Amino acid sequence: MRRPLLSALLAAGVALTTVAATAPAGADAPPSSQGRAQFTEPLVHAHRGASGYRPEHTLAAYRLAVQQGADYIEPDLVMTRDGVLVDRHEPEIGGTTDVAAHPEFAGRRVTKTLDGKATTGWWVEDFTLAELKTLRAKERIPATRPESASFDGQFEVPTLEEVLALREELSARTGRTVGVIPEIKHSTYLHDAGLDPEVALMAALTKHGLNRPNAALWVQSFELTPLVRLDNELGYKANLVFLVSASGRPYDLEAQGDSRTYTDLLTPTSLKALSKDLDGLGVDKSRVIPRRSDGTLGTPTTLVADAHRAKLDVTPWTFRAENQFLPVDYRIGTNPAAHGRMADEVTRFFEAGVDGVFCDQPDICVAARAEFLAAP
């Protein structure tokens, strides 16, 4: 524990004022502010896997992502009733599994408060791992992604252990280091449910030899408390990423009575303080290049330059190829589900100096990066 005072403040529920320092990245690490000169190209993170083509957070989505050239795969972590980290975007799983088709689980549909909002559905923490394994993944937006929806019912909900084992398999098969960038989802909520995702994550990372300064590993969260805890109390040694929404504030700060918003935390002074503990920011892409009032892509902000001065990398999310997700001047035709000019959009962000991108269609981002790097 390198900063006992900060840990004590967090334990006492005192609002964060700064966060503290992390170990420098090593030779085979992903690009970090401490080793920025070692890296010459932005990374492509497969957002929930190749989620534009396969149901998200499945081993099939991760296999396809690596086949398409993604540098990192991204599992989102929630926990079962028996304390196992599993890979779902949210603790509520009604939209991403076939749980509604299982009459034996009909009575588990309940309303809970998630980060201050009432939400009705089925909750991972109400299932044992054995029960969860009887469910199958499905496409979250089937009307937009019918190809992915054609795989509904084929894939299990993976555990973190299974994702990390797959990462090792894919690294060996491809001859390149496949990185992993897990996100701890709703840490405050999980702790309130009597679960401890940070301790479980550390056990898994240590088992797989990833808890080291030069690992191709980032851990990310929309809350600051779990990141600080990993660094201060749990001996985490790799890279930490603070995720930043387009608006609002971290729920852990809200729960502690801290009124600061995500925007407040992105001032140059705050970024300097954050860099004492963190290595990067994963930001809503509008924080890097906002859209104009007419929906067209606007002019870059100073965030990338501000973050780089504070020795923080910047990785925006999420790049999606379908017209409905693109700036209006990057759409092709009027079909909202048709693919537009995402390659051109992501190139604008490469030009703005970002260190990586989160993509639902990794192949498009990989191709755009190759063209960007080849340009004179």
N, C-alpha and C positions, 0 to 999 in steps of 0.2 A: 504494500500500500504506500504509494508515493506521496499522497496528499491527504493525510488523515483529517485535516481540518475540513476540507470540502466534503469528505465522506460523512463526517459528523453532522455537518449542516444538512445534508440530504437526509440522513437518518432521522434528524429532528424535524423534517418537513419544512425547512427554511428554503425560500425561493433561491434559485440559482442566480449568481451574479457573474461568475466566470466558470470556465471549465479548464481542465488541466492537461499536462503534456503527455504525449504518446511516444513510444520508441520509434526511431527512424526506420524507414523501410530499407530492405536489403536488395540484393542484386536481382533476384527473380520476382520481386514484388510487382504489383500493378503500379502505374505511375502515381507517385505521391509528391507532395510539395518538397519533401526532404530529398527526393531523388529525381526531381523533374528533368534534369539534364540528361538522364539515362534514356529518356523516352522521346520518340519523335512522332508518334501518331496517337490519335485518340482511340480509346477502347470502345468496343461494341459489346454492350451488356444485353443479353437476351432477356427481355422483360417478361418474367414468369415463364421463361422458355420461349420457344418459337410460337408464341400465343396467337399470332395471326393465322396459324395453320393447324394447330392442334389444341385441344382443350388445355387451358393454362394449368401450370403447376402439376404436370404429369411427367413421368420419366420419358415418355415419347416426345413431349415438347422439348425437353432438354437435349435428347439425342439429336433431334432434327436441328436444333439451334447450333450445336457444335458442328454438325455436318455442314451447316451453312456458313461456318467460319466465325461464329461468335467467340469472343474472348472469355466471357464470363456468363455463368448461368445464375439466375436469381430465384432462390426459394424464399417464400414468405412463411413465417413460423408462428403457429399457434399450438395449443397443447390439449391433449386428451385428458379425460378424467383421471387416468392412471399415470399422468405426468410424462407422456411421450411427445416430443416435438414432431409435429406433422406439417405438411406443406399445403396451406390454403391461404388465399388472399385475405380472408377475414375469419374470425371465429364463427360467424354465421355462415352456414353451408347450403342453404336452400337453393341458391342460384348457381352453384358450381358442382353439385352432386345430384344423384337421383334419389336423395333421401325421402322426398315427398312421395315416391312410388313404393315405399316400404311401409306397409300398414303396421308392422310391429313397432315402428318408431313414431307413429302418428301422435301419441301422447306427449312426445318430447318437444313439440312445437310450442314455444313459449315466448313471451315478451320480456326482454331484458333491457337494461340501460347500458349502452355502449358509448363511452366517452360523452356522457351527458345526454344521449339521445335514445328514446325508446325505439327498440327494433324487435320485430317479431320474426321468429324462424327457428331453425335447429342449430344447436351450438356445439362446437367440437368438444368443449369441456364437459358436456353431458354424456359423451360417448367414451367407452373404453376403446383402446386401439383395435381389439378384436372386432368390436361392433363397427367401427369406422371402416375396417377393411372389407366389410360386406357391401359397402357403397361403391359406386362408380362415378367417375368424373364426367361432367358434361360441359359443353360450350356455354359461356356466360351470355354471349350476344349472338344467338344462332341466326337471326335474320340478317345480320351483317356478315357473319362468317359461316356460311352453310358448309363449306369444305371441312372446317373444323368440327362443325356439329355432326358431320357424317361419322365421326369417331366416338360419338357419345356412347357411354356404356361399356367401353372397351378397357378403360384404364383405372387402376386403383388410386386411392389417395396415398401418395408416398410419405414415408417418414423422412426426417432429416437424415437419419442413418443411411437410408437407401439412396438419397440424393448424393451424399458424400461418397458412397461406394461407387455410384455411377460416374461421378467426376473422376475418380481414380481410374476406372475402366476406360473412360473416353480419353483421358490423358495418355494412358499407355497405348491405346489403339491408334491415336492420331500422331503420337510422337511430339506433342506440344503440351504445355501446361495449361489445362483448362482451369480458369479461376472460378471462384464462387463468391457471391455477394448476398448472403442471407439478410433478411429484414426481420427484426423482432416486431411483431404486430401487437399493438395495444398492451404494452407491458403493464401499465397501471391497472388496467382491467384484469389482466391475468393474475397479477399479484392479489388483487381484491378477491379473486376466486380461489386463493390459496395455492397458486402455482408459481413456479420460479423459472421463467424461461432463460434468464441469464446463466444460472448455474447449470441448467441442462445443456445449453449451448456450449458452454465452456468444456463440459465433459465430452461432448461429441467432437469438438474441434481438437481437443488434446488427444483423444483416441486416434484421430486420423492425421496427427502430426501437423496440423495447420496452425496451432497457436505458437507462432514464431514470427519474428520481425520480417523475414523475407518471404512469407507465404503469399501466394496469389489469393488473398482473402481481404474482403472488406466486410464489416458488420454495420448495418444501417438501421436507423429508427427515426420516426417522426417525433419521438420524445428524447429529451436530453438525459434524463435520469438513468436509463439503462446503459447508455454509452459511458457516462461518467462512472457508473458502478463497475462496468467491465474493466475500465482503465485503472480505477483507484483500488478496488477491493478484490477483484477476481483474477488479476494477473494476466489480463489479455495483452497480447504483444503485437498484433498486426494493425490493420488500418480501420479507422472509424469514420462513418459518414452520417452527418445530420441531414435528414430529409426535410424539405421545406415546401409547403404548399403555396398556392398562389395567394391565399388569404388565411385569416384565422390565426390561431396560436397553438403551441404544443399543449396537449391535454394534461401532461404531468405538471406543467407550470400552472395551468389553470387550477388544477386540483390543490396546488400548494398556495394559491392566492397570489401568484405572480401574474401581473396583467400584461406582460410583454407579449407582443405579437411576433409572428415570423418576420414581418418587415422590420420591427425593432431590432431583431437579432441579426439583421444583415447590414447594419451600419458598419462603416470601416472600424470604428472603435470596438464594436461587438465582435466583428470577425477576428480581430487581433486577439481578443480574449478567448474566443472559441478555438483558435488555432493552437492554444496551449494544450488542448486535449484531443482535438479532432484533426483528421487529415483531409477531409473533403466535405463538400456539400452536394446533395442530390436534390436538384431544385425543379419545381414546375417550370417548364420551358418558357413560359411567359415572363419569368424573372430574368431571363437572358435576352430574349427578343419578344417583346409584347406585340400583340396584334392591335392594329388601328381600329377606330370605331366602326369602320366598314368591313372589318373581318380580314383585311389583308395583313400580311406580315410587315411589322414595323421596323424600327431602328434598334440596334443593340443597346442595352443599358450598360452601366459601368460595373455590373456585378462581377463579371469574369476578371476584369483588371483589379477590382477591389479585393476579391478573394485570393488572387495570385499574389498580391502584395502581402497578404496575411499568411501566405504559404498554405493555402487551401485549394485543392482541386475542385472543379465544377463539372458535374455530370447532370445534364437536364433530362427530364422525362415528360411525357412518353411520346415517342415517334410511332405513329400508326399510319398505314398506307391508305386507308379508306377515306374517300372524299369528306365524309362527315366529320372527320377529325382534323382535317387540314385547313390552313388559311384559305380563304376563298380564291386567292390568286394562284393557288397551287392545286386546284381541283381540275379534273378532266371530266367533262360531261356533267350530267345532272343526277346520276344514280348515286345516292349517298354511300352505298356499299362498294362501289367500283373504286379501283385504285387510282389515285392521282399522282402528283409529282412529289412524293415523299423524299425521294433521293435529292431533289433540288432543295427541299426544305432543310433536310439535315445538313446539306453542304453549307447553307447559310450559317449554321451553328458551328460547323468546323471552322469556317472563316472567322467566326467570333472568338475562337480560341478555346473552346471547351475541351475538357480532358477525356470525355467519353460521352456516350449517349445510351439511353435505354430504348430499345426497339422491340416492337411486337413482331416485325418481319426482319430478322437479323440479316438475311441475305441481301436485302435492299440497302441496308446501312453499310454492310461490308463492301458492297460494290461501289457505293457512293464514296466511301473512304478511300478505296483504291484509286478512283478517278481523281479525287481531291489531291491525294498525295502525288499522283503522276503529273498533275498540271504544272506547267512552267511557272 
